[in-house]
Amino acid sequence: MLHGGPMNALKGIALQVGATFLFTIMSALVRIVSDHVPTGEIVFSRSFFALFPLLALLAWRGEIGAAVRTANPLGHVARGTIGVCAMGLSFAALARIPLADATAIGFAAPLLTVMLAALLLRERVQLYRWAAVVVGLGGVVVMLWPHMHGSFDTPGHMFGALYALMAAAFTAGAMVQVRRLTQTETTASIVFYFQALAALAGLATAGWGWVLPSGREGLLLLTIGFIGGVGQILLTESYRYAPASVVAPFAYSAMLWSLLLGFILFAEMPPLLVLLGGAIVIAAGLFVIWRERQLGIDRTREEAATTPPAAPAP
């Protein structure tokens, strides 16, 4: 998880696609269990049970020490706070709007990251990438329109779409904070402290209406955390075998998985405008990735490894 390995593009791509598939399954399970389980309880389960596969891998590699060492504890707290907000909002969105809609709106995160990196990190963003951001945000407006139009008749959809957009904004903020942390912190510590802090934050909501899950719901909560943790490992590993500019575009396969799972599990078919807006956002995101590769501004493996796909998988 910490050390670079030999480049193997096909293996890196396969790991990225596998991670994206697992995160989409996780999102579908969140949508199922959110009918009866509060969001804070789901956040706790997602984070706490994800620690088990993560700690098992770290122990196998002898990297527990690297995971707990930190030179910037307050930076981890900031990243954890922003990431928990992103996770909670994405789960709240999944409880209110179709899986594919939430996934598509979440693709705004990389575009918002470009904006925040320019404003907060003083990164130089050239005109081409700014144009892609503007076009992509236009796609977000197209996706939001079906949920905003006639929203007084469907307030749940309106709030769900807004939660998804807010989750994308917080995800972008988390990406920026991760970039700061990589200056002093290892990948293992960034991943470990986020999962641990997110579990504590979820546990802190226990006084606000947690429920005793049924056997089925308990199994779903455990599965959500476990496959989320495995997905994070696969995502991290994908960047050991290929550069970010090679594997990152395959995170957009989440749109295909969400369409399939949404139709199979929930009989959901997103409106044409959502599909059109999603296509615009994906195209803009792919252009940004291509442009960064052309300019030689590939993100480091550590940054990308600790950033979930645009789908709500913080």
N, C-alpha and C positions, 0 to 999 in steps of 0.2 A: 504493500500500500504506500510505501514511502519511497522506494527506490525505482528508478527507471529500469525498464527491461528492453530486450531487443525489439526493434520495430517489426510489427506484423500487422499490416493494415486490416486484413480480412478478420483476424482474431479480434482486433480492437472494435471493428464494426459489429461483429457478431455479439460481443459483450455489450455494446451500447444498445443494440436492438433488444437483446434479452432484458437489460435493465429497464428499458422503456416499457416493454411488455409487462414486466412485473409491477412497475409503478402504476400502469393503467389498471391492472387487476386490483391492486390495492385501492385505487380510487373507486372502482366499481363496488368493492366490498364496503368502503366507507359510505357510499350512497345507500347501500342496503341497510347497514346497521344504524345509520343516522336517524331512521324512523323512530327508534326507541332509545338510543343512547345519546347523551349530551355531547356536544363538540369537545368540551374539555376532557372528558373521559376518553374520547377517541384519540385526542392528541397525546394523552398519557400513554395509552396502549401502543400507539404507533411508535413512540419514542422509547419507552421502557423495553418492550419486547425486541426492538431492533438492536438493543445493546448486546443481546446474547450472541447472535452470529458475528457481530463486530468484535466483541471481546474474544470470542473463540479464534478468529483469524489473527488478531493481534497477539494472543498468547502463542499460537502456533508459530508465528514469525518472530517471537521474542521482542515485540514492540510495545509491550504494556508501558514500559518506562517512558518511551517517546510519546505515548499518548497522554500521559498525565503531566509531563513537564510542560511548563508554559512560562513565557517571559511577558505575557500580556493578558492577565486574567480579566481585566476590565474590557479588553477587546472581545474576548469570548462572550462576556455577559451581553455586550452590545449586539454581537452577531446572533446570540441565542434569543434575545428579546425580539429582534427584527424577524428572525426565522420563525419563531413561535407565532407571531402575528400572521405571517404569511401562511403557515400551516393551518391555523385556526380558521382564517378567512376562506381558504380553499376548501376546507371540509364543510364550512357553513354554506358555501356556494354549491357544493355537490349535493347537499340536502335539499336544494331548491330548484336547480336547473338541470337539464339533461347532461349526461357525462360528456358527450362530444362538445356541447356548448362551453362547459367549464374548461375543457381541454383547449379549445380553440382560443378562448379569451386569455388563457394562461400564456399563450405564445407571445403575448405582448411583453413579457418580462425581459427577454434579451434586448429588445428595442429600448425599453426604459432604462436598461443598464447602460446603454451607450450615452443617454442623456445624463444620468447620474454620474457616470465616470468623468464626463466632461466638466460637470459642475463641481463635484466634490474632490475628485482626484486630479483635476486639471489635465486630464488626458487630451491630447490633440485629436479632434474629430473633424475630418475633412468634409467638404461639401457633399460628396457622394453618399457618405454614411448618414449625414443629416437628412438628405433627400429620402433615403430608405426609411429612416425613422418616421418622417412625416407621412410617407405613403403607408407605412405599416400602421400608424395610429389612425389613419383614415379607414383602414380595414377594421380596426377595433370599433370605430363608430358604426360601421356597417353591421358588425356582429351584434352590437348592443341594441341596434334599432328595433328588432322584433321584440325584445324584452322591455324596451321603454315604451313602445307604441301600445296604447291600450293598457298601460301598466296599472291603472286603477282597477281593472278587472282581474289582473294577475299580479298582485303585489309581491307574492313570493318569488316570481320570476324576476321582477324588477330588482329586488334586493339581492337575489342570488347572482344576477349578472354584475351588480355593483360590487358584491363581495369578491367575485372572481377577478374583477379589474383591480380592486384594492390588494388582493393577494398577489397579483402580478407585480404591482408597485413595490410591495414589501419584499418580494422575491428579488427584485432588482436591487433593492437596498442591501439585502443579504449578500448578493454577489459582490457588490462594491466593498462591503465590510470584509468579505473573505479575501479579496485582493489585498486589502491592508494587512490582514493577519498573516498572509503567506510571506511577508517580509521578515517575520521573526518566528513563525510557528510551523510545525510539521503538519502534514496532511492528517496523520493519525490524531493529533491533539485537536485539530479543528473539527474533525468528524466526531470524536469522542465527546468533547465538551458540549457540542451542540445537542447531541442525543441526550446527554445527561441533564443539561439545563432545560431542554424541552420537556423531558419526563417530569422534572420538578415543577415546571410551570403548569403542566397539565394536572399534576397531583394537587396543586394549590387551589384548583377549582372544585375540589371534592365537596366543599361546603355549599356549593351552588347547584344542588340538584342532581348529583350522581345517582345512578340507579344500579340495582343488583342485576347484572345481566343473566339471562337464561343460559342454559348450557350451550345452545346454538350461538347466541350472541357472544358469549365468552370465547368460543372457538374462533368466531370471526374476528374478534378483537386481537386475539393472539396471532392469528394468521396475518392480519393487517400489519402488525409490528414486525413479524418475522420476515415476510416477503419484502417489506420496506427496507429492512436491514440488509437482506441478501441483494436486493436491487441496488442499494447504495454501494455495496462491495463490487458488484459487477460494473457499475458505472465508474468507480474508481479504477478498477483493473483495465477498463477499456482505454484509459489514457496512459497506461503503461506501455501499450503496444502500438499506438498510433497517435499522431499529433491531433490536437483539438480540432483543427480545421478539417480533418478527415472524418472524425467520428461524430462531431457535433451535429451535422445535418441530419443524421439518422435518428436523433431525438424526435424529429417531426413525424416519425412513424407512429407516435402516440395518437395522431389524428386517425390513422387507419384502425388501430386497436380500439380506440374509444368508439368509433362508429360501429365496429363489429360487436363489441360487448354491449354497447347501448341498445343496439337492435335486438340482440339475442336475449339479454337479461331483462330489459325494461321496455322493449318494443318502442324505442325512441328513434325518431328520425328528425334531425335538426332542420330548421327552416332553410330555404335556399340562400337567404341573405347571410345566415351564419356560416354556411359553407363557402360562400363567395368571400365574405370578410376574412374567414380563416385562411383561404387560399392567398389573399393579398398579404396578410401578416406573415405567412410562411415564406412567400416569395421575398418579402422585404428582409426577413431574418436570414434567409439563405444568401441574399446579396451582401448583407453585412459580413457574414462569415467569409464569403468569397473575397470581399474587398480587404478584410483583415489579412487573409492569407496572401493576397497580392502585395500588401504593404509590409508583410513580414511582422505582423503584430499578433501572432498566435498567442492565445492565453497559455499560461503555464499549466502543466498537468495538475499541479496542486490546486489551482483555482477551480478548474473544471471538475475535478474529482469530488469536490465538496459541494457542488452546485447541482440540485436536482433538475431534471428536465423542466421545460416550461409547463408541462402538465403539473397539477397540484400535488407534487410530491416532495415538499420541502423536508 
